[in-house]
Amino acid sequence: MNRLLTIYISLGITTILFSCKITDAIIDTAGPLPRLPNWGYLTADMNGADWSKTYKNAYQVTHGSTNYADNPKGVFYTLTSILYSPEGYNRQELLFQKIPFFPMPGRHKVASCNSYAGCESSDKPQVALFESLSDGDVAGDFFYTVDSEDNYIQIDSYNAKTQEIKGSFQLTLANARIPRSSDVLPDTLRFRNGRFHTKIIRYKARGE
């Protein structure tokens, strides 16, 4: 097993990722838009409209990764989809973490983990949406699950040979930051008809 240790910093959240022998993706920061790993798609209706059209002419990247954790001990699946404004200055990141791996078909209830609540060691599947502004330098609003709602991610299929994964999800998220940092999104986000088909990708620095 060929493992690569990568530190992935996303809007102030640090996650340590290890990967098996899977698809390589070059991280290239040159150009007007971030060049992050992207394979497949993630789509959903948010409050009755297409989430990918929150920004006009938006740019979206979606990929999966594996997360080998010591506490809680185990192997988990992470799904990331980031939506950028056309110039790349503003973005929204939808992040699922700690989905049991290998992701056998099945439905997993998800909740959010506030880093100040001491839940980092929990092995429960987690999700949140984060905004960032000013080319990613300023943290915007963050949205956590409304736990009285039916929030889940459904794994429909996983291909160990190609590392492709397909599934669906449903979420109701509420803003947790007062006062608001921006008015791009409403206070409550209802994601319905969520679908994804992506691939688990190994991060690889240019020149490696």
Secondary structure as UniProt FT lines:
FT   STRAND          6..10
FT   TURN            11..12
FT   STRAND          13..17
FT   STRAND          23..28
FT   STRAND          41..46
FT   TURN            47..48
FT   STRAND          49..50
FT   HELIX           51..53
FT   TURN            56..57
FT   STRAND          59..70
FT   TURN            71..72
FT   STRAND          73..84
FT   TURN            86..87
FT   STRAND          91..100
FT   STRAND          106..109
FT   HELIX           115..117
FT   TURN            120..121
FT   STRAND          126..133
FT   TURN            134..137
FT   STRAND          138..145
FT   TURN            147..148
FT   STRAND          152..159
FT   TURN            160..163
FT   STRAND          164..175
FT   STRAND          188..205
FT   TURN            206..207
//
